[in-house]
Amino acid sequence: HPLLQTQAKMIYLHSQTIPTRIVKMAKKLLLKPASFDLPTLYLPEKLSKSEEASNYGAFLSASALSALDMLDIQSSITTATNQSHDSIRAVNLIDLYYESKAKLIHKLLNQLSSVDA
């Protein structure tokens, strides 16, 4: 049936964009502060109205890093310096985390300087 083939093709094409969208969303989450409060509407029940709710941003940052790690396409590649891929992957994730936080600090400093001016 042509309709079934068309639907299958649409699903296949849509699923091909999911990893790209996850990477984009994860990097966007990493540019947020790690200690922001979310309205209790968006929090899981166990975190609602608790002290842990203010650290939900750290949970989102860890989730974003985990998603990026799971989508690592080059998981079987090792370098010429004989370092294990796990250590390289860990270093890349830490670098990505600190780079995103540096961008956040830079953005906040720019906001401060524009307010002071």
N, C-alpha and C positions, 0 to 999 in steps of 0.2 A: 504494500500500500504506500503510495507517495506521501500521504499525510503522516503516517507513522515514521517514515524515513526523514521527513522534514523535522518532525518533533525531536527525533533522536539526534539529528545534526545540530539543532538549536541547543539541546541540553549539553551535547559535547562541547560546542563552542563556548557556551556560558561557563562550563566547568573549567575551561582552559584559563579563564581570567581570574579565577578564585585565588590562586597563589599570589598573583600580582596585587590584587586588592588587599589581601591579608598583609603583605609586606608594607604596602602604603599605609594601611591603618596602624600597623605596629609601630612604624617610624613616627607617625603622627602622635601616638600615645607616648612615645619616648620623649617627645618635645614638651610634655606637660610636667608640672612639678610633681614630685613623688610624695608630697604630703598634703594634698588638697582634700577638702571635704566634698563629698557628693551628697545630694539630697537623699534622704533615707528611701525615697521611692526607687532609686537605682541600686541600692545596696542589697546584698543577700541578707536573708532574715537574721542569720547569726551575727551579722555585723551591725544591724540596725541599732541606732541610739546607743552605741558603745564607744569606748575610747579608741577601739581599733578602726572605727569608721574614718577617722582623720588620716589614717595611713593607707587608705584604700588605693591611693595613687601609687604607692610602692608595689602593691599587689598587681596593679595594671601594668606597671613597668616590667615586673618580673614575667607577667603573662606575655607581654609583647616580645621580650627577649626569648622566651621559650618558643613562641610561634616562629620567630626568625630562625632559631636553631633547628626546629623541626623541618623547616622548609629549605635547609641548607642543601643545595643541589650537588655540591662538590664533596660529598661526605666520604668518598672513597679515595680522594687524592691525598698523597703525602708529598712533602716538599723534598727538594734535593738535599737539604741539610739534615735529613733523617729525623726531623721532629715529628712526633705523632700528630695525626690530624686532630685528635681531641684537644690537645693543648693549643693548637693554632686556632681552632674553632672557639675555644674559651677566650683566648686573647682577643679575637675579632669581636666577640660579643661584648666584652668589657670595653674595648675601644669604642664600639658603637654606642654603648650606654653613656660613657663619659663625653663622647663627642656630642651626643644629643643634649646632655645636661649643660655642656659649654655653650651650645647654641641658645639654650633657654636662658642662661645667665646673661649672655650677650644681649638677647632680646629685652630682658628685664632692665638691664643697665641702660639700654637705649631709651626705654620708656621713662626711666628715672631722669635721665639727662634732658629729655624733651619736656618733662614736667617742670624741672628746675629752670629751664631757659625762659 
